[in-house]
């Protein structure tokens, strides 16, 4: 075994030494690359895949879990600033079971609906309602913590007891305290928290949900927060849109960078509801109903006395006609009345004004005096007023002035940009030169190795041909010497057979030398080394 190993090593060393310098370099680099690739593959295969063991752990629980993992010799990794512990994927569940047996994590209980699992028939109504409120608070906190950017959340619910014989119930309220990892939450996420909590509690109005962060800043609620943030965002978007329109027009007129426009809007976010009723009659329309009554009286009058009604002279006329008063003479009474019911049209209008109406707008424009000398600021003012619909009676203001701009910062920025562009171009040029030099060097090395390999192959072919010719010449000399000496017939027949065998061997060697000169030269070198 040892001899075979030595022989194999000797052969490999002889083969390697027969290579040229370029071939040796290629062999060494290729072997190193192969070993490195094998090492990387082995490391990738042997490295386990990690999966989360626990997430959103408290600092006390994380420390206790890590101590237990170190004691058990379980490899782990930390993520999310230490709040998430990851272990090999194939040992997640077994590790959780072992840690649960140790009572870990202790302070990271979900506090959700599992609180209700401990209730039984002896639980009082107060305890049942309290457990339900705690369960809802825990579930909402766990749900809010699933939002990106929220580390921990605490939810408090105020759920008034329902009154059976009361028309009005006390409304529920909620407060949420969040701890974030990226500063203050944006308005969209705050509004999402508000809507999530309001939709989870029966009868809870979104305006009754208050969200605050760990720094004490109120993010939503009745006195600002999400509603104020939404209004501020709407105002900012409107002002930015109007400013961009004004700036676009100024850039086309005076050129880019030669003007500055500032726009401020006063928007009305009050919701106004109005209701009005209008009655309309048409004169030519026919009456819906009409009635006529007539009354007449003919008779002799009495002397003296009153008729019972007030007559033209202001006296009472006892007859009840109220038309005349007579003394000893006859009297006539006639009365006619008509009643008509005409149709009347009624229009009831209920109008609600949407929030966000424009109450006033204020615009300020400054032009660069050095570049807009031929432009009249008054004309620019008229164009802006016409484009925005400036109404001075409403309180709108518009000012356009011309003054020189300070271009120091612009010139410094332009110079820095030019220098950066030049440095980048120079770096790209040097990178191209370096890559080209490396490519040329590699090409020259490959060419040199190819030339040396070709030269070495030609030399080996010449040496092999020389050795074969020498063998042939030696065999011919020995055959001639043997033929010159007289031998017995049996010896002659034996020598003839050996001669034929030698001739056959020489033919095979010649054919081998023609087909594989490199392998034959290597074989001969190995024989020579073994003899020494």
DRENLO-862758 format. One record per residue (C-alpha): x, y, z. Coordinates in steps of 0.2 Angstrom, whole numbers, plus 5000, padded with zeros to 4 digits. Layout:
// DRENLO-862758
XYZ;...
// end
This chain:
// DRENLO-862758
500050005000;501450125005;502350084988;500850114978;500550284987;502350334984;502250274966;500750384964;501450534972;503050514962;502050504946;501050654950;502550754955;503450704939;501950754929;501850924938;503650954935;503450914917;502251064915;502751234910;502651384921;501051434914;500251264915;500851254933;500051424937;498451364929;498451204939;498851284956;497451424953;496251294947;496551174962;496351324974;494751384966;494051204967;494551184985;493751354989;492151314981;492151144990;492351235006;490951365003;489751224997;490151125013;489951275024;488251325016;487651145018;488251135036;487551305041;485751275048;484251375043;483651495057;481851525061;481051645074;480851565091;479951715099;479651895093;479252055102;479951995118;480252105133;481952135138;481852035154;481151885144;482451905130;483851895143;483151745152;482851655136;484651685130;485351625146;484351465145;484851435127;486651465132;486451335146;485751205134;487051235121;485751295107;486451405094;485351565091;485351735082;484651905087;483552005076;482452165077;483652245089;483652095101;481752075102;481651925090;482651765094;483051645080;483551465082;483951325070;482351285060;482251095065;482351135084;481051275085;479651175092;480751065104;481551225111;479851305114;479251155123;480851155134;480751345138;478851325142;479351195155;480551325162;479151455163;479851565149;479451685142;478651745158;478151925155;477651905136;476051825139;474751875125;473451935137;472151895124;470651785124;471651655134;471151755150;469351695147;469951515148;469951515167;468151565169;466851445177;465151445183;465651535199;466251685190;465351845194;464651965182;465952095187;467351975185;466651915168;466552095161;468252135168;469051985160;468152025144;468852205144;470652135148;470452005134;469952145121;471352255127;472652115125;472052065108;472052245101;473752265108;474452115099;473552165083;474252345084;476052275087;475852185070;475952345062;477652385054;478552515065;477652475081;478652385094;477452375109;475652435111;474552455127;472652475125;471452545138;469652535135;468252625145;466652525142;465152605152;463852485159;462352485148;460752555156;459152465152;457852605155;458952745148;458652825131;460452885130;461952775134;463752835139;464852815124;466352705126;468152775124;469852705121;471652755122;473152675114;475052705119;476252645106;478152625106;478952645089;480652605082;480652735069;480152895078;478352955076;477152855066;476452935050;474652995049;474052845039;474652715052;473852815066;472252825056;472352635054;472552615072;471052725076;469952635063;470552465070;470152505088;468452585083;467852445072;468252315086;467252395100;465352405098;464752585098;466452665099;466652815088;468352845080;468453025087;468452945105;470052845101;471652935107;473352875101;474952935109;476752875108;478052845121;478753025121;477053095126;476553165109;474653145105;474453065088;472553065087;471053115097;469753255099;471053395101;472153355086;473053205081;472453105066;471053225062;472253375063;473553275054;472353235040;471853415038;473653485039;474053355025;472553415015;473053595017;474953555013;474353454997;473253594991;474653724994;475953624985;474853594970;474453784968;476253824971;476853704958;475553784945;476153954949;477953904948;477753814932;476953974924;478354084931;479753964924;479053974907;478954164908;480554214917;481554054916;481853914929;482753974945;482354164942;480754164953;480154104969;478254084973;477454054990;475654004992;474654005008;472853945009;471553965022;470353815021;468653795030;468453615037;466853655046;465353555041;463853665038;462053595036;460653705031;458853675027;457653795018;455753785013;455053884998;453253904994;452653934976;450953974969;450353984951;449054124948;448354034933;448153864942;446353814945;445753814963;445753644972;444053674980;442753824979;441153864989;439954004988;438554055001;437154184999;436054265012;434554385009;433154465020;431554555015;430354625028;429554785036;430454885049;429854935066;429755105074;431155145085;432355025092;433854935085;434054795073;435354705084;436854745073;437954895071;437254995057;438055125046;437655255060;438555155073;436955095082;436554915086;435354825074;434254695083;433754615067;435554535065;435754595048;437054725052;436754815036;435454945040;434455025054;432755085050;431355165059;429555125054;430055085036;430454925027;432254855025;433154725014;434754625018;435854525006;437554435009;438654334998;440354255002;441554144992;442954024998;444253954987;445753834991;447153864979;448653734977;450353794985;451953714979;453253674993;455053644990;456153585005;458053595002;459353505013;461053565010;462753505017;464353605014;465853485011;467353525022;468853605013;468053755006;469353895002;469054045013;470554155008;472254134999;473854235000;475154234986;476954304986;478054304971;479854364970;480754394954;482554404951;482954584946;484554534937;483654424924;481954494922;482254674918;481154674903;479654594912;478354704920;477954634938;476154714936;475854604921;476454454930;475354494945;473854514933;474154344926;474354254943;472754344949;471754284934;472454104935;472054084954;470454194954;471054314967;469554404976;470054544987;468354554994;468554385001;470254435009;471454364996;473154454994;474354444980;476154524980;477354524966;479054604969;480754614960;482454604969;484154534966;484454354971;485954284980;486754154968;488154104980;487453944985;486853894967;488653934961;489453834974;488253684971;488553694952;490453694955;490253544967;489153454954;490453484941;491853434952;490953274956;490553234938;492353264933;492953154947;491653024943;492253024924;494053014929;493752874941;492752784927;494152814915;495452744927;494352594930;494252564912;496152584910;496452464925;495152334918;495952344901;497652324908;497152174918;496252104903;497852134892;498952054906;497851904907;497851884888;499751894888;499951764901;498751654892;499751684876;501451654884;500751494892;500051434876;501751464867;502751384880;501551234880;501751224861;503651234862;503651104876;502550984866;503651004851;505150964861;504350814869;503850754852;505650774846;506350684861;505050544859;505450524840;507350514845;507050384858;506050274846;507350294832;508650234845;507650084850;507350044832;509250064828;509749954843;508549824838;509149814820;510949804826;510549664838;509649574824;511149594812;512349534825;511349384829;511149344811;513049344808;513249204821;512849034815;511648944827;510748784828;509048764820;508148764837;509048914843;508748994826;506848964827;506849024845;507749184840;506649204825;505149194836;505949324848;506349434834;504549424828;503949464845;505249614846;504649674829;502849664835;503349764851;504249894841;502749914829;501649934844;502850064852;502950154835;501150164834;500950224852;502350354849;501350414834;499650424843;500150474861;501950554861;501650644877;501050494887;502550384881;503750524886;503050534903;503150344904;504950334899;505350474912;504550374926;505550214921;507150314922;506650384939;506250214945;507950144939;508850284949;
// end
